[in-house]
Amino acid sequence: MPGLQPSWQREPCPLWCIREHGEDDIALDRYHQGPPASLSVAMSTRPDEPHHNNFETVDLTLRVGRFSGEIVDWVAIEPIELTVPRIVLTAESASRLAQRVKEMLAHHAAG
């Protein structure tokens, strides 16, 4: 987030960063984060094959981030109220995944 930078932060925040950075941030908290987005989905949370009766509504949060000093942006997709599943992909991989899902669904809809 724009403003005074802590001494450990070597680069300015990206324009999309909304995270407050502090001098006392531990190493795992030293990352830039974009605004979260939420999405309700029907998801199977069981380890076996999905069936019509084991889907439930789950609220997901999606976040874009980048650790301080690194060049790779990432996308985290995780349930708001559950601890798993959690998927963290590079931004480039997330873009390829979104494109592939779009292609698969278009092929599926075509019949």
Backbone as a chain_set.jsonl record, in Angstrom:
{"seq": "MPGLQPSWQREPCPLWCIREHGEDDIALDRYHQGPPASLSVAMSTRPDEPHHNNFETVDLTLRVGRFSGEIVDWVAIEPIELTVPRIVLTAESASRLAQRVKEMLAHHAAG", "coords": {"N": [[0.85, -1.162, 0.0], [0.579, 2.228, -0.806], [2.716, 4.651, 0.726], [4.728, 5.158, 3.669], [7.498, 3.025, 3.579], [8.471, -0.024, 5.165], [11.746, -0.877, 6.478], [12.595, -3.358, 5.522], [11.384, -3.666, 3.085], [12.131, -3.548, -0.214], [11.221, -2.663, -2.642], [8.745, -0.543, -4.218], [5.225, -0.791, -3.435], [3.097, -2.712, -5.594], [0.672, -1.223, -7.794], [-1.8, -2.405, -7.294], [-1.753, -3.301, -4.689], [-3.176, -3.616, -1.492], [-2.47, -4.097, 1.037], [-1.418, -3.39, 4.34], [1.815, -2.677, 5.346], [4.222, -3.38, 7.828], [6.93, -2.45, 9.997], [7.461, -4.468, 11.819], [6.557, -6.799, 10.624], [6.514, -10.298, 10.231], [8.568, -12.642, 8.367], [6.89, -14.332, 6.771], [4.673, -12.732, 6.433], [5.337, -10.76, 4.724], [4.29, -9.706, 2.113], [2.699, -8.547, -0.902], [-0.688, -7.758, -1.489], [-3.653, -8.012, -3.353], [-7.025, -6.657, -3.62], [-9.496, -8.777, -2.152], [-11.668, -11.158, -3.761], [-14.901, -12.599, -3.769], [-16.736, -15.651, -4.17], [-19.499, -17.713, -4.517], [-19.798, -21.171, -4.758], [-20.868, -24.399, -6.004], [-19.634, -27.197, -4.592], [-17.884, -30.265, -4.319], [-16.833, -31.624, -1.381], [-15.844, -33.957, -0.562], [-13.578, -36.77, -0.547], [-14.044, -38.817, -2.368], [-15.356, -39.756, -5.635], [-17.285, -37.165, -7.163], [-20.779, -36.941, -6.613], [-24.27, -36.339, -7.275], [-25.381, -35.908, -4.769], [-23.411, -35.037, -3.019], [-22.524, -32.434, -3.171], [-21.982, -29.176, -1.987], [-22.788, -25.792, -1.062], [-20.193, -23.533, -1.121], [-18.355, -20.805, 0.009], [-15.934, -19.089, -1.672], [-12.769, -17.416, -1.527], [-10.775, -15.293, -3.458], [-7.522, -14.283, -4.097], [-4.925, -12.102, -5.171], [-1.424, -12.032, -5.084], [1.989, -11.212, -4.13], [5.139, -12.035, -2.988], [7.281, -9.926, -1.127], [10.051, -8.546, -2.768], [10.133, -10.491, -4.694], [9.355, -11.659, -8.064], [7.259, -13.086, -9.032], [3.854, -13.229, -9.4], [1.0, -14.477, -7.655], [-2.009, -16.434, -7.396], [-4.432, -17.096, -5.054], [-6.854, -19.448, -4.199], [-9.356, -20.227, -2.12], [-11.498, -21.779, 0.328], [-13.641, -19.808, 2.383], [-14.527, -20.562, 4.934], [-13.464, -23.076, 5.391], [-10.526, -25.147, 5.785], [-9.361, -26.555, 3.763], [-10.1, -27.406, 0.353], [-7.114, -25.744, -0.727], [-5.803, -23.753, -3.197], [-2.965, -22.545, -4.729], [-1.684, -20.772, -7.27], [0.664, -19.747, -9.813], [0.246, -16.535, -11.329], [0.304, -16.702, -14.096], [-0.159, -19.439, -14.503], [-2.728, -19.625, -13.397], [-4.155, -18.104, -15.226], [-3.882, -19.72, -17.528], [-5.258, -21.984, -16.605], [-7.864, -20.943, -16.255], [-8.473, -20.354, -18.932], [-8.386, -22.94, -20.048], [-10.472, -24.25, -18.674], [-12.617, -22.714, -19.582], [-12.531, -23.393, -22.317], [-13.075, -26.169, -22.138], [-15.676, -26.142, -21.053], [-17.054, -24.834, -23.104], [-16.81, -26.701, -25.164], [-18.205, -28.793, -23.971], [-20.785, -27.665, -23.748], [-21.396, -27.477, -26.406], [-22.076, -29.97, -27.08]], "CA": [[0.0, 0.0, 0.0], [1.414, 3.413, -0.864], [3.009, 5.312, 1.998], [6.06, 4.864, 4.158], [7.871, 1.622, 3.459], [9.353, -0.547, 6.205], [13.134, -1.014, 6.015], [12.792, -4.631, 4.822], [10.74, -3.617, 1.772], [13.1, -2.968, -1.144], [10.564, -2.14, -3.834], [7.44, 0.027, -3.895], [4.076, -1.679, -3.61], [2.406, -2.633, -6.888], [-0.515, -0.366, -7.727], [-2.949, -3.167, -6.832], [-1.564, -3.744, -3.301], [-3.983, -2.951, -0.472], [-1.994, -4.594, 2.328], [-0.606, -2.521, 5.19], [3.09, -3.295, 5.689], [4.778, -2.81, 9.045], [8.324, -2.755, 10.312], [7.528, -5.701, 12.606], [5.995, -7.946, 9.91], [7.394, -11.468, 10.148], [8.912, -12.952, 6.975], [5.74, -14.892, 6.042], [3.675, -11.684, 6.206], [5.922, -9.722, 3.878], [3.828, -9.873, 0.743], [1.717, -7.607, -1.434], [-1.968, -8.443, -1.689], [-4.71, -7.253, -4.0], [-8.321, -6.79, -2.956], [-10.067, -10.115, -2.321], [-12.949, -11.336, -4.433], [-15.623, -13.749, -3.219], [-17.568, -16.357, -5.127], [-20.164, -18.907, -3.99], [-19.769, -22.255, -5.737], [-21.293, -25.729, -5.576], [-18.373, -27.917, -4.581], [-17.804, -31.505, -3.576], [-15.753, -31.532, -0.402], [-15.498, -35.326, -0.175], [-12.445, -37.272, -1.328], [-14.441, -39.764, -3.406], [-15.883, -39.152, -6.852], [-18.466, -36.342, -6.881], [-22.111, -37.39, -6.991], [-25.234, -35.26, -7.121], [-25.772, -35.669, -3.376], [-22.333, -34.604, -2.131], [-22.113, -31.061, -3.446], [-22.51, -28.188, -1.053], [-22.412, -24.42, -1.379], [-18.998, -23.1, -0.416], [-17.916, -19.459, -0.355], [-14.497, -19.033, -1.928], [-12.119, -16.119, -1.662], [-9.688, -15.296, -4.436], [-6.596, -13.183, -3.826], [-3.685, -12.014, -5.934], [-0.359, -11.576, -4.207], [3.398, -11.363, -4.519], [6.022, -11.829, -1.851], [8.188, -8.795, -1.258], [11.342, -8.869, -3.349], [10.003, -11.508, -5.734], [8.754, -11.168, -9.306], [6.159, -13.97, -9.42], [2.537, -12.999, -8.8], [0.263, -15.709, -7.454], [-3.452, -16.372, -7.148], [-4.879, -18.07, -4.058], [-8.285, -19.764, -4.241], [-9.567, -21.029, -0.914], [-12.782, -21.598, 1.008], [-13.596, -18.837, 3.47], [-14.766, -21.186, 6.233], [-12.8, -24.378, 5.487], [-9.077, -25.034, 5.64], [-8.984, -27.204, 2.507], [-8.855, -27.36, -0.391], [-6.508, -24.443, -1.0], [-5.009, -23.812, -4.412], [-2.175, -21.347, -4.989], [-1.075, -20.907, -8.59], [1.236, -18.522, -10.353], [-0.759, -15.801, -12.102], [0.333, -17.242, -15.449], [-0.831, -20.737, -14.456], [-4.157, -19.37, -13.161], [-4.701, -17.647, -16.497], [-3.997, -20.898, -18.391], [-6.327, -22.817, -16.058], [-9.143, -20.306, -16.59], [-8.686, -20.54, -20.367], [-8.675, -24.353, -20.326], [-11.824, -24.525, -18.17], [-13.527, -22.063, -20.532], [-12.557, -24.238, -23.523], [-13.763, -27.428, -21.834], [-17.112, -25.893, -20.894], [-17.592, -24.517, -24.429], [-16.916, -27.977, -25.855], [-19.276, -29.528, -23.296], [-22.059, -27.033, -24.106], [-21.631, -27.709, -27.836], [-22.753, -31.206, -27.148]], "C": [[0.897, 1.226, 0.0], [1.57, 4.072, 0.508], [4.431, 5.014, 2.405], [6.327, 3.372, 4.09], [8.699, 1.197, 4.66], [10.754, -0.782, 5.628], [13.371, -2.309, 5.244], [12.232, -4.626, 3.409], [11.633, -2.843, 0.803], [12.467, -2.344, -2.384], [9.245, -1.495, -3.427], [6.334, -1.002, -4.084], [3.557, -1.582, -5.045], [1.141, -1.786, -6.718], [-1.723, -1.079, -7.137], [-2.864, -3.557, -5.358], [-2.408, -2.915, -2.328], [-3.503, -3.297, 0.932], [-1.171, -3.53, 3.05], [0.655, -3.271, 5.577], [3.65, -2.593, 6.919], [6.21, -3.243, 9.274], [8.452, -4.104, 11.014], [6.916, -6.918, 11.909], [6.999, -9.093, 9.909], [7.576, -11.832, 8.67], [7.719, -13.476, 6.176], [4.658, -13.865, 5.748], [4.17, -10.589, 5.274], [5.551, -9.959, 2.415], [2.828, -8.789, 0.392], [0.444, -8.393, -1.712], [-2.959, -7.503, -2.338], [-6.012, -7.417, -3.241], [-8.904, -8.185, -3.182], [-11.37, -10.064, -3.115], [-13.583, -12.583, -3.843], [-16.52, -14.345, -4.288], [-18.183, -17.566, -4.435], [-20.205, -19.949, -5.095], [-20.392, -23.508, -5.14], [-20.07, -26.62, -5.715], [-18.515, -29.22, -3.803], [-16.608, -31.403, -2.639], [-15.331, -32.916, 0.088], [-14.377, -35.851, -1.054], [-12.825, -38.25, -2.432], [-14.976, -39.011, -4.625], [-17.138, -38.338, -6.542], [-19.75, -36.974, -7.421], [-23.082, -36.261, -6.695], [-25.541, -34.942, -5.665], [-24.605, -35.255, -2.471], [-21.723, -33.259, -2.529], [-22.731, -30.159, -2.391], [-22.052, -26.809, -1.487], [-21.245, -24.007, -0.492], [-18.651, -21.7, -0.915], [-16.399, -19.464, -0.487], [-14.021, -17.584, -1.876], [-10.964, -16.29, -2.631], [-8.824, -14.071, -4.152], [-5.409, -13.262, -4.778], [-2.623, -11.48, -4.989], [1.005, -11.746, -4.83], [4.231, -11.117, -3.271], [6.987, -10.695, -2.151], [9.536, -9.261, -1.787], [11.291, -9.915, -4.438], [9.309, -10.935, -6.962], [7.537, -11.979, -9.733], [4.896, -13.6, -8.66], [1.837, -14.34, -8.682], [-1.205, -15.417, -7.191], [-3.784, -17.471, -6.15], [-6.389, -18.208, -4.173], [-8.534, -20.677, -3.058], [-10.932, -20.76, -0.308], [-12.624, -20.614, 2.171], [-13.686, -19.532, 4.82], [-14.129, -22.56, 6.402], [-11.294, -24.175, 5.356], [-8.563, -25.687, 4.362], [-10.207, -27.289, 1.618], [-8.385, -25.92, -0.577], [-5.624, -24.622, -2.223], [-4.277, -22.481, -4.551], [-1.407, -21.598, -6.275], [-0.336, -19.628, -8.955], [0.144, -17.841, -11.172], [-0.839, -16.346, -13.528], [-0.382, -18.59, -15.502], [-2.332, -20.573, -14.241], [-4.838, -18.921, -14.448], [-4.884, -18.811, -17.461], [-5.112, -21.819, -17.915], [-7.691, -22.244, -16.428], [-9.472, -20.501, -18.069], [-9.065, -21.981, -20.683], [-10.079, -24.724, -19.849], [-12.857, -23.922, -19.119], [-13.665, -22.908, -21.801], [-13.325, -25.529, -23.279], [-15.261, -27.229, -21.725], [-17.763, -25.533, -22.226], [-17.779, -25.806, -25.236], [-18.067, -28.803, -25.277], [-20.647, -28.986, -23.706], [-22.414, -27.306, -25.573], [-22.199, -29.117, -28.085], [-22.071, -32.434, -27.489]], "O": [[1.883, 1.263, 0.736], [0.657, 4.044, 1.333], [5.256, 4.653, 1.565], [5.495, 2.559, 4.491], [9.54, 1.962, 5.132], [10.913, -0.874, 4.41], [14.26, -2.359, 4.394], [12.573, -5.499, 2.611], [11.863, -1.646, 0.971], [13.118, -1.578, -3.094], [8.678, -1.857, -2.396], [6.505, -1.976, -4.818], [3.572, -0.506, -5.644], [0.615, -1.659, -5.612], [-2.587, -0.435, -6.541], [-3.83, -4.101, -4.824], [-2.364, -1.685, -2.336], [-4.081, -2.831, 1.914], [-0.335, -2.858, 2.446], [0.576, -4.389, 6.087], [3.566, -1.371, 7.042], [6.639, -4.29, 8.791], [9.444, -4.809, 10.824], [6.768, -7.968, 12.534], [8.181, -8.897, 9.624], [6.812, -11.373, 7.821], [7.551, -13.103, 5.015], [3.804, -14.104, 4.894], [3.478, -9.593, 5.064], [6.382, -10.355, 1.598], [2.196, -8.193, 1.264], [0.495, -9.553, -2.122], [-3.097, -6.349, -1.935], [-6.097, -8.227, -2.318], [-8.814, -8.718, -4.288], [-12.07, -9.052, -3.13], [-12.882, -13.519, -3.46], [-16.998, -13.651, -5.185], [-17.466, -18.361, -3.828], [-20.594, -19.656, -6.226], [-20.44, -23.665, -3.92], [-19.531, -26.785, -6.809], [-19.177, -29.272, -2.766], [-15.493, -31.124, -3.079], [-14.556, -33.035, 1.037], [-14.238, -35.417, -2.198], [-12.028, -38.497, -3.338], [-15.036, -37.782, -4.633], [-17.97, -38.769, -5.744], [-19.787, -37.474, -8.546], [-22.759, -35.334, -5.952], [-25.924, -33.815, -5.353], [-24.795, -35.134, -1.26], [-20.554, -32.988, -2.254], [-23.867, -30.366, -1.964], [-21.053, -26.668, -2.193], [-21.307, -24.119, 0.732], [-18.654, -21.444, -2.119], [-15.677, -19.798, 0.453], [-14.781, -16.654, -2.147], [-10.268, -17.305, -2.62], [-9.335, -12.963, -3.987], [-4.952, -14.347, -5.14], [-2.887, -10.583, -4.189], [1.16, -12.336, -5.899], [4.051, -10.115, -2.58], [7.447, -10.529, -3.28], [10.093, -10.251, -1.312], [12.317, -10.204, -5.054], [8.74, -9.845, -6.904], [6.853, -11.61, -10.687], [4.863, -13.65, -7.431], [2.047, -15.235, -9.502], [-1.585, -14.307, -6.817], [-3.459, -18.638, -6.37], [-7.113, -17.214, -4.237], [-7.988, -21.779, -2.994], [-11.463, -19.655, -0.413], [-11.598, -20.598, 2.851], [-12.996, -19.139, 5.761], [-14.249, -23.155, 7.473], [-10.846, -23.138, 4.867], [-7.448, -25.402, 3.926], [-11.315, -27.243, 2.153], [-9.193, -24.992, -0.581], [-4.797, -25.532, -2.277], [-4.894, -21.417, -4.496], [-0.589, -22.513, -6.36], [-0.671, -18.55, -8.463], [-0.778, -18.5, -11.652], [-1.925, -16.44, -14.1], [-1.13, -18.857, -16.442], [-3.125, -21.302, -14.838], [-5.971, -19.314, -14.725], [-5.908, -18.9, -18.139], [-5.839, -22.38, -18.736], [-8.575, -22.98, -16.865], [-10.618, -20.782, -18.419], [-9.961, -22.225, -21.492], [-10.8, -25.437, -20.547], [-13.865, -24.56, -19.422], [-14.77, -23.115, -22.301], [-14.132, -25.942, -24.112], [-16.038, -28.036, -22.235], [-18.917, -25.894, -22.457], [-18.794, -25.976, -25.912], [-18.813, -29.439, -26.021], [-21.565, -29.759, -23.98], [-23.59, -27.358, -25.933], [-22.729, -29.406, -29.158], [-22.695, -33.494, -27.538]]}, "num_chains": 1, "name": "protein.A"}
